[in-house]
Amino acid sequence: MKIANFEIPEEIVLNNKKLKLNGAAMRTKFFINTYIIALYSEKPIYNEEEAIYSSIPRCLRMLITTPLATPSAVSQNIGSGLKEGMNEKEYKKLQPTLEEIKSIIEKTNTGYKDYIDNFYDSDKSFSYLKNGTLLGKSEDTNGQIFAEAIFNLYFGKKPKDNKIKKALLNG
């Protein structure tokens, strides 16, 4: 599949799990294509409950498509999105993990043409990868809560963009 001249793989492998493309869409901000978001999963996911809360191994892949994306802008966007999508108690609990991921984004110079995998596995672990390299991992309850927060941004009752939500869930 191709979106805006970027190739989106039909299948990826993370943690020895074969994940198939469930759906993909372009995220636009102020008329600028900022990133492509793609949902990959072991089994097809068609509803928001499964996308957010299931134990199905799944990944939200973000491919940064604008040269304007600096590491600082990427980390701030992720941080503000999570803060908006979580209640204060959850946010405070996960803030150290979030700060670690933001720091990784900036230290690894994440930007244009990089892809970020936000991978949730059935063992309740949440992994953050850049261009296929593992950069961070949260396990047990924190991994599950962090994954739910990330997936809630795109699949919750108030998603970042309803068109993107529909595209991710309906292929």
N, C-alpha and C positions, 0 to 999 in steps of 0.2 A: 504494500500500500504506500502511496506517495501523498504527502501533504506539503504544499508550498515548496516543492522541489527537494524535500527531505524524505528519505526512504525510512519507512516504519516497518520493522521486521514483523512477520506473521507469528513468529515464535522466538522466545528467549529461554535460556536456562540459567536459573539462579539456585544456588545451594542444591545442586543435582535435581532440581524440579523443572520439568518442562512446562512452561507457561505459554498459553496461546493468547493472541491478541483478541481482546473482548470488544474494544472500540478505541477510537482516537479522535482528537479534535485540536484545533488551533486556539490558543488563548490570545486574545487581542486586548491591548490597553491603549487608549488614546490613538486608535487607528494604526498601531504598530503591532505586528505579529511578534509576541514576546517569547512564547514557547508552545511546543506541541505536548499535549498530555495524552498518555496512552494507558489503558488498563489491560494488564495481562493476568490471567488466572489459570489454575489447573483445570477448572470446570467453568463452563459459561456462567456468568453472573448477570441477572436481568433485573434485580431490584435493589433498592438502596440498603435494606436491612442486611442482605448478604454481602454487599460491597463494603459495608462498614464493620459489621459484627461477626461474620462467619469465621470459621477456622480454615476456610479454603485458602491455600497458599496463593497470594496475589501481590501484584506490584503495580504501583503508579510510576510510570517512567515520564520524566520531564526532559524534553530536548530543547535546549535554549536556542532560539532562532534569531535573536537580535544581537548585533555587535554592540549595542548600547548596554548590554547586561554586564555590569561589573560584579565582582565577587561580593562587594558590599551591598549592592542593590539586590542581588539574589538572596543573600542571607536576611536582609531586612524584609523582603517580600514574604519569605517563608515564615519569619518570626511574627510579622503583623497578621498574616493569614491565620496562623495557629491561635494567636491571642484572641482574635475576633471569633474564632470558631469554638472556643472552649469556655467553660465556666471558670471563675477565678480560682477555685480550689484545685481543679485539674491542672490549670495553667501553672500554678505555683509548684505543684508536685513535679511537673515535667520540665520546669524551667531550666534545671541544670543540664538535662539531656538536650534541650533545644539550644542552649548556649554552646554546648559542645559541638553540635552539628553546625551552628552558625560559624563557629571558629574554624571548623574543618573546611567549610565552604570558602572562607576567606584565605586560609593558609594554602589551600590547594589551587587557588586562583580559578575557581569555577566561573565559567562564563560562556561566551558564544561557541556554539556547536558542541558543547559538553552535554552529556546526558546523566541525569541523576535517577537512580532507582531507589524507590521507597518500598522495600520488600517486607511483607509480613508472611511468616511461615507458620505451619500448624503447631509448632512447639511454643507458640506465643512470643517468638523473637521478632524484633523489627531491625532490619539492616538498612544502612544507608551506603550506597555505592556510587562512585563517580566513574563513568566510562568503564564499568566492569570491575573496578577495584574496590574492595571493601574498605570503608573508612570509619565506620562506627556501627555498634550493635547494642541494642537494649534487649534485655531478656525478661521473661516471666511477666508479672503484672505490668511493669513499666513499658515493656515492649508492646503488650496488647493495648494499653491505654494510649501510647504514642501513635500506634498504627490507626486506632479508631479516630484519633484527632485528625490525622492526615487525611484519611479516607472521608471523614465527615466534611472536610472542606469542599469536596467535589460531589459527594452523594447525600449530604444531610438535607434537612428540611429547608435550609437557606444556603444552597450551594453558591460557589463563586459565580457560576454561570449555568442556568438551566439548560441551555442548548448543549453545553459540554457534557453535563450530567446525562442527558438523553443519548448523546453520541457514544459515550463510554459504556452505557448499559445496553444499548441496542445495536451495537456494532455498526 
